[in-house]
Amino acid sequence: MCGIAGIVRLSPAVDIAADHLRVMANQLTHRGPDDEGLQLDPQGRCGFGFRRLSIIDIAGGHQPLCNEDGTIWAVCNGEIYNFRELRQTLEQRGHRFATGSDAEVIVHAYEEHGIECFAHLAGMFAIAIWDQSAGRLVLARDRLGKKPLTYALFNERLYFASEAKAILALRDVPREIDPQSLHRYLLFQYVPAPHSIFRGFHKLPPGTYLCVEADGGTVGQPAAYWRIPLPAPFDGTYADAKSRLGDLLTAAVRKRLIADVPLGAFLSGGVDSSIIVGLMRKLGVSPLRTFSIGFSDARYDETAYARLVARHFRTEHYERSVTVEARALLNDLAWHYDEPFADSSAIPTMYLARWARQSVTVALTGDAGDECFAGYDRYRAAELAGRLDWLPAFGRRAIAQLAHFLPHGRAKSPSRRAYRFLTALGQDPARRYAAWIHIFAPDMLAAGYRMEFTEKIDFAEPIRRFDGLYGDMPGRPADRAVRTDFATYLPYDLLTKLDIASMATGLECRSPFLDHDLVEFALSLPLDWRLGPGGGKRILKDWAADLLPREIMHRPKMGFGVPVGEWFRRELRGLLRERLLDAESLSGQMLRRDWLESFIEAHLSGHANHEHQLWALLMLELWRTQWQPRGC
């Protein structure tokens, strides 16, 4: 796990300075505190900077790495889990290896297969390959988007890095806001790839590669080497599927135990993380250290379940609680997430990572179990709402209007859940699902935006894109929702949150449920085998029945939330009003003052629950203060 950076020139009239590469790499020291590396093409066309977190082949895994004659160079952030099998095959074909590093297989696989090599790699990775003979830079990102990769075009050069801050560290790179991405952010609480909050910046989408020809000024478009698989129905019985699931999941965990450093696991007490811990114990991990985070608010606290699992598997268990004093972390969040990012669970995730890093260098997580096996409540809601689509549209709209009489000011309350479900009934399936995942609803923004801001953006663009994505997905409503989440929410929210929070403290997180063989298998199963009549994860829970304590199997799903709504009404009340209503605030440049004040007061008084929207605005202002961007 590392930080990578680099520059390729697009014209022979410019040069690449080694000092610039060092500046970029030094901005990523938190990702790789153990080692650094630098490589500059003899003709000055391309250069790499590197920061290393040593996990495999600690003594010999220095990067950048090259092939036998030094004509192919590569840097990699991540892990290639099938490197041993690939190495054996490549050695049989005459390739000679100089290290025991998993990353060295990349240069030899590229020699052997060219850009087709990425389909041979299993793991999490962001890769840069410099083909010296061809004068070509190739950037690539893993299938599901576990590792980030940002690039920018300025000054007849292409810059790339694990995080935008490495590029922003260069003096001649501008920091201009893209207003369209501000709009995207307010809808989704993140800026989706390929877009960036900064003009001229881009994020490479998951499962794609990008070719850049040096000196010719040619920058291609991202090309996909993997896509979310279309349904290929599982050919077997339910019992066959359970057996296959056990084999794939066990193999996924086993691959992620390869390390020359201490490892542990994040343990929430939910089904997914508990399964990972159980399999680590079964596979002989010792000592097995587990880490949990809790809250004083019982609606958000899962530590009792985590303790139960820890006792069951006899782990060395550690837990702590997050309080409102976590506000001391807010400026750190705004720096590490160098785009505005509004998933409030980044707070406990960063605390958990900092704390775990004191004992381990690698932690396994249960991320993506919900997407693989239809675990979110909104998937059940999508199916239920789909069954009501036989009602005339005017009837569904009438029900949606009546829902506004339900009390919905308290987070996680049954009436709020009912309110969210019913108010979306009058819309078509794509808009309905978007309503459940939007932060600001489009009609809310249409009412609140200042005219001057509306004139700068294409208001409907992100809505059209989401509707088109959902509409292109096959299957029943829940199937479409799952696949849409794999293409949006998972890589741009959950995996971004995990990568930045963990790498902020030099902790590598590995997620077995993101093994692409397991994902492809899960999406091949009939929806009823995943979602089931009694809720999500039917087949996963059936398989795990003999592994986990009964109390974990039947506990209610809680989610990894933070009580920011209550914090805003008490300890963060002053900070919220100060930042959002400041004369220089981005919120004030986008939203009408009267509307914004009314919106804030509705939440503070308890008449409405706008916790997610207000958190998004607060994080936007903290990001503005930290990064000092220009324009709006």
Secondary structure, 3 states (H helix, E strand, C coil): CEEEEEEEECCCCCCCCHHHHHHHHHCCCCCCECEEEEEECCCCCEEEEEEECCCCCCCCCCCCEECCCCCEEEEEEEEECCHHHHHHHHHHCCCCCCCCCCCHHHHHHHHHHHHHHHHHCCEEEEEEEEECCCCEEEEEECCCCCCCCEEEEECCEEEEECCHHHHHCCCCCCCEECHHHHHHHHHHCCCCCCCCCECCEEECCCCEEEEEECCCCEECCCEECCCCCCCCCCCCCHHHHHHHHHHHHHHHHHHCCCCCCCEEEECCCCHHHHHHHHHHHHCCCCCCEEEEEEECCCCCCCHHHHHHHHHHCCCEEEEEEECHHHHHHHHHHHHHCCCCCCCCCHHHHHHHHHHHCCCCCEEECCCCHHHHCCCCHHHHHHHHHHHCCCCCHHHHHHHHHHHHHCCCCCCCCHHHHHHHHHHCCCCCHHHHHHHHHCCCCHHHHHHHECHHHHCCCCCCHHHHHHHHHHHHCCCCHHHHHHHHHHHCHHHHHHHHHHHHHHHCCCCEEECHHHCHHHHHHHCCCCHHHHCCCCCCCHHHHHHHCCCCCHHHHCCCCCCCCCCHHHHHHCCCHHHHHHHHCCCCCHHHHHECHHHHHHHHHHHHCCCCCCHHHHHHHHHHHHHHHHHCCECC
